[in-house]
Amino acid sequence: MTDSSITDYDRLGGEPVLRQIIAAFTEAVFKDVMIGFHFHGKNHARIVEMEFQHAAEYLGGPVKYKGRSMRAVHRPLPILGGQFARRRKILENTLIAFQVDEEIRVRWLSHVDGLREEVLGPGRTTDECDD
C-alpha cells in the first residue's frame, strides 16, 4: 500500500527525474519521422518547458502549467489521429525506458488519452486517416 500523500511526481523522483524524462521524450518527438515535421522551426526549449510544466502539474508536483490551452496550442496544426497515437507511443516508450512504475505510466497515458479531442478538435477522435 502506498502513502496517498505522496504524489506521482514525488514517486518519479521529482523535478530532476521528470526533466530527464521530458528531455528524452521531446528529443524523440522532434526527431520522429512521422511527427517531427510539426516541430520544425519551433522553439525546442520552450516546448520542453511547457511539456515539463504540464506533466509536473498533472503528476501532482508543485508546478503550475503556464501555457495556452491544449486546444489553442494545437488548433492551427493539421494533426491526424495517427500522429496523436504516435506521440502517445513515443511517450509510452520513454516512460518504459525510464522504468516508470506501471501504475504511474497507466495514469499518465490515460491523462494523455483524455486530451485527444482537445488536441485533434471535436469529432476527430479516431486513428483513421483524416482528410
C-alpha positions as CSV (number, residue, x, y, z in Angstrom):
1,M,0.0,0.0,0.0
2,T,1.3,3.4,-0.9
3,D,1.0,6.6,1.1
4,S,-1.7,8.7,-0.6
5,S,0.0,11.9,0.3
6,I,3.0,11.1,-1.9
7,T,2.3,12.2,-5.5
8,D,3.2,10.6,-8.7
9,Y,5.6,13.5,-9.2
10,D,7.4,12.5,-5.9
11,R,7.3,8.8,-6.8
12,L,9.1,9.5,-10.1
13,G,11.9,11.4,-8.3
14,G,10.6,14.9,-8.6
15,E,11.9,17.6,-10.9
16,P,15.3,16.2,-11.8
17,V,13.9,12.9,-13.0
18,L,10.8,14.4,-14.7
19,R,13.1,16.8,-16.5
20,Q,15.2,13.9,-17.8
21,I,12.1,12.1,-19.0
22,I,10.7,15.1,-20.7
23,A,14.0,15.9,-22.3
24,A,14.3,12.4,-23.8
25,F,10.7,12.4,-24.8
26,T,10.8,15.8,-26.6
27,E,14.1,14.8,-28.3
28,A,12.4,11.7,-29.7
29,V,9.3,13.6,-30.8
30,F,11.4,16.2,-32.6
31,K,13.4,13.5,-34.4
32,D,10.5,11.3,-35.2
33,V,9.8,10.6,-38.9
34,M,6.0,10.6,-38.6
35,I,5.5,13.7,-36.4
36,G,8.8,15.6,-36.1
37,F,7.9,17.9,-39.0
38,H,5.3,19.5,-36.8
39,F,8.1,20.8,-34.7
40,H,10.4,22.2,-37.4
41,G,11.2,25.8,-36.6
42,K,9.6,25.6,-33.2
43,N,11.4,26.7,-30.0
44,H,12.6,23.4,-28.6
45,A,13.5,24.8,-25.2
46,R,10.0,26.4,-24.8
47,I,8.3,23.1,-25.8
48,V,10.4,21.2,-23.3
49,E,9.4,23.6,-20.6
50,M,5.7,23.6,-21.4
51,E,5.8,19.7,-21.5
52,F,7.5,19.7,-18.2
53,Q,5.0,22.1,-16.6
54,H,2.1,20.2,-18.0
55,A,3.4,16.8,-16.8
56,A,4.5,18.2,-13.4
57,E,1.2,19.7,-12.7
58,Y,-0.8,16.6,-13.7
59,L,1.5,14.4,-11.7
60,G,0.9,16.5,-8.6
61,G,4.1,18.5,-8.5
62,P,4.5,22.0,-7.1
63,V,4.4,23.4,-10.6
64,K,1.6,25.3,-12.4
65,Y,1.3,24.9,-16.2
66,K,1.5,28.4,-17.7
67,G,0.9,27.6,-21.3
68,R,-2.1,28.1,-23.5
69,S,-4.9,25.5,-23.5
70,M,-4.3,22.3,-25.4
71,R,-7.0,23.4,-27.9
72,A,-5.5,26.8,-28.5
73,V,-1.9,25.4,-29.0
74,H,-2.9,22.7,-31.4
75,R,-5.9,24.2,-33.3
76,P,-3.7,25.7,-36.1
77,L,-1.8,22.4,-36.6
78,P,-3.1,19.7,-39.0
79,I,-2.7,16.9,-36.5
80,L,-4.1,13.5,-37.6
81,G,-5.4,10.8,-35.2
82,G,-2.5,8.5,-36.1
83,Q,0.0,11.3,-35.3
84,F,-1.6,11.7,-31.9
85,A,-1.2,8.0,-31.4
86,R,2.4,8.2,-32.5
87,R,3.2,10.9,-29.9
88,R,1.5,8.8,-27.2
89,K,3.6,5.7,-28.2
90,I,6.8,7.7,-28.0
91,L,5.8,8.9,-24.5
92,E,4.9,5.3,-23.5
93,N,8.3,4.1,-24.8
94,T,10.1,6.9,-23.0
95,L,8.3,6.0,-19.7
96,I,9.2,2.4,-20.1
97,A,12.9,3.2,-20.9
98,F,13.0,5.3,-17.7
99,Q,11.4,2.4,-15.8
100,V,8.5,4.5,-14.6
101,D,6.2,2.4,-12.4
102,E,3.4,0.8,-14.4
103,E,0.6,2.4,-12.3
104,I,2.0,5.9,-12.9
105,R,2.5,5.1,-16.6
106,V,-1.1,3.9,-17.0
107,R,-2.5,7.0,-15.3
108,W,-0.2,9.3,-17.3
109,L,-1.2,7.7,-20.6
110,S,-4.8,7.8,-19.6
111,H,-4.5,11.5,-19.0
112,V,-3.0,11.9,-22.4
113,D,-5.8,10.0,-23.9
114,G,-8.2,12.4,-22.2
115,L,-6.7,15.3,-24.1
116,R,-7.3,13.7,-27.5
117,E,-10.3,15.7,-28.5
118,E,-8.8,19.0,-27.3
119,V,-5.7,18.3,-29.4
120,L,-7.4,17.0,-32.6
121,G,-10.6,19.0,-32.3
122,P,-14.2,17.9,-31.9
123,G,-15.2,14.8,-33.9
124,R,-11.7,13.8,-34.8
125,T,-11.1,11.2,-32.2
126,T,-10.2,8.1,-34.3
127,D,-6.9,6.8,-35.5
128,E,-8.3,6.6,-39.0
129,C,-6.6,8.6,-41.8
130,D,-8.1,12.1,-41.8
131,D,-8.6,14.1,-45.0
